[in-house]
Amino acid sequence: MADNIGFSIIDDDNTETNFDINELMKEFAVEDQCNDDLALPQIINYSLNFTVKELLLICDYYGISKELKANKCKKEMIINVLVDFETNPLYSDIVFKRQNMWFYMNELKNDRFMKKYILW
């Protein structure tokens, strides 16, 4: 047996909401600091676990390797550009997709049967 339940919300408060721009700016500063906190572990990971060739492959996936190759950037610069790109919220979708694809590639490479079909 189903009961029909209804509700309504009536807003009797017609006061104008004021925003403090300084408070909003503080919130954005905290958000930027969170990105900086996430960047340091990524920098260390890329420095220790990836070669320049592997880093350029990741950059190539994002479409940002041309400039890096043209300027003959060193590993540290490549890592900084890569981490800046990956911590930018605008690119979170492509970063997530790339990380997923790299995970799948590693899974296939580590599989006894499937590794013979991977040309990575």
N, C-alpha and C positions, 0 to 999 in steps of 0.2 A: 504494500500500500504506500503510495507516494503522496507526500504532502507538498502542496505548493507553498513555497516560502518566498516572500518578496521583501525588499527593503528599499529605502530611499535615503539619500543624503541631502540635507538642506543646509546650505552655507549662509548663515545669518550675518556673518562677519564680513562686511564690505570695506574693510580697511585696506589701504594700499600697502603693498609690501615694498620695503626699501632694501636695496642691496648695498652692502659696503664693499666697494671695489678693492680696498686693501685686504679684506678677508678672502675675497676670491683669488687675489694674486698670491696670497699665502698658500692656498690650496694647490694652485698650480706649481708653486715652488716645491711643495712636498712631493707632487707627482714627478717632477723632474729629478728629484733626489732618489726616488724609487728606481727610475731608469738608470741612474748612475750606480745604484747598488746592484742592479742586475748586470750591468756592463762589466764590472770587474771580474766576476767568475767566468764570463764568456771570454774575456781577454786572456785570462790565464789558461783556460781550456784550449783556445786556438793556438796560443804560444807553445804549449807543451805537447799537444796531441796531433797537430796538423802541420803538414809541409806547405811550402809556398804553392806548389802545384795543386794541392787539395783545396787550399784557400781560394785560389783563382778559379777552380771548378765551381765552388759555391758562389763566388762573385759572378761567374758566367751565367749561372742559373738565374740570378737576380737581374742580369743584364747590365752589370756595372763593371765588368772586367776590362772593357776596351780602354777606358781612361787610365786604369791602373797599369795596364801593360804598356800603354803609350808613354807614360811617365816613368816607367821602370821603377816602380815603387818597391821599397823593401818590405820585408815581412811585417814589421811593426806598423807601418803605414797601412798595409792591406788589412791587417786586423782591426785597426781603428776605424777604417771606412766600413768594414763589414759589420762591426759591432754597432756603429752609429746607425747603419741601415736597419739592422735587426731589432734595435731597441726603439725605433720609430713606430708609434702606434699605427700610422698610415699603412705600413707594410706588414702588419701582423698576419694577414691572410696568406700572403706568399711565403712568409717565413715559416709559418706553421706547415704549409704544404711541402716546402723544401725539407723540413725536418722529418716529416712523415715519410717522404720518398727516400731519404737517406737511411732511415730506420729500416724500411722494407728492403733496400738494396743490401744492407748488412745482414739482414735475416736470410736473404737468398744466398749470399756469399758464404754464410756459415752452415748452410744446409748441405748435407752430404750428397744428395741427389741433384739439387738445383744449381749448385755452384758451377757445374760444367756448362750451364746455359747463360751465365752472366759474363759479359765481356768488359767489365768495369776495371 
